[in-house]
Amino acid sequence: MSDTDERFAARLDVTGMLCPMPVLRARRKLDDLKAGDMLLVVASDPNVVQDMPAFCTMAGHTLVMARQEGDQFLFEIKKGQSTEKN
């Protein structure tokens, strides 16, 4: 995947961080984005496979795609309407 993929408003690399840090960093990054913006999260902790989808559901975001590439886990997240700051 190209780092310059235009679908994403932001990219977050949390490689090397253990849960819950990837989810907490994703939450912070999403707070800075507008509703409908896409965030790409790259992580290495296998626990994120369960934690990131649960976070998206609870926070009202859409997990568009989750996949593994080698030893990395990639998550494409679309920011939901309910968490947009005014």
N, C-alpha and C positions, 0 to 999 in steps of 0.2 A: 504494500500500500504506500502510496506517495504521501509524504508529510504535507504536501501543498494541496491536498484534496479540497476543492472549493466548497464541498458540501458542509464543511465544518467551520463554525465560528471560532472554535478553540480546540486545542489538543492538550491533553494532560498526560504526562508520563509519570506514573507512580511506581515504576519498576524498582524493585528492591524494598519497597515498603510493605509491611505486614498489616493485615486487617486489625483494626478498623480504619487505618490511615487512608487507604485508597478511596474508601467511601466518603470519609470526611473531607478529603481534598476535592473529590468530585462535587460534593455538595457546595463547597465554597466557590468553586469555579462556576457552577451552574447559577449561583446567586448573582454573578456578574453578567450573565447572559440575558438576552431577551427571550420571552416566550416564543417557542418555535425554532430557536437556534439549536444547532447540532453540536454536540461535544464528542470528541473521540478520546476515550480513556485507554491507556496502555498500561497493563499491570503484569506482575509476575507471581504474585501470591495465589496459589490454587484456591484458597478460601473465597476469593473475590467472585468466583463462579457462582456461588450461592448468595453472597452478600450484595453484589451490585444489582441483580434483578429485584431482590427484596427491597432495597433502598428505592429503586425507581418506582416500584408499585406504591410504596408508602408515601413517597414525596410527590406523586402525581406526574412523574416524567414517563416518557415512552422509551423503552429499551428496543430500539429499532433492530439491532443486530448484535449478537455476541458470538465470538469465534476465537479459536486458538490458532496461533501461528508460531510454530516452534515452541519455545518455552514462554511465550507471551500470550496474554489474554487481552483481546480487544473488545471494547464495548462502544457502540454508537448509540448515543442518548439524545433524544429530542426533549428539550426543556418544555415542561407543561405550563399551562396557563395559571394554575393555582398558586405557584410560588413566585410569580413575577413581582418585583419590587416596583413601587410607583414613586 
